[in-house]
Amino acid sequence: MQGAAVSQAAFGERTGLERVFLEHQGRVFRAAFRITGNAQDAEDVLQTVFLRLARQGDGVLAVAKLPSYL
């Protein structure tokens, strides 16, 4: 199954997590920047949020209100 995901990514198809990241990275970064007041810290927060999301697996992608969850 993982081989299929790799081949899809090689042909430009986005994975679920990648789609979520592309759609919500700006919102997460802006919220983190408002809280930290620093772009580098906000980048660290952004990375942490999406790493934690990746560790939770695809189940979290089915959350009804993902922007609120993030």
Buried (B, 14 or more C-beta within 10 A) or exposed (E): EEEEEEEEEEEEEEBEBEEBBEEBBEEBBEBBBEEBEEEEEBBEBBEEBBEEBBEEEEEBBEBEEBEEEB
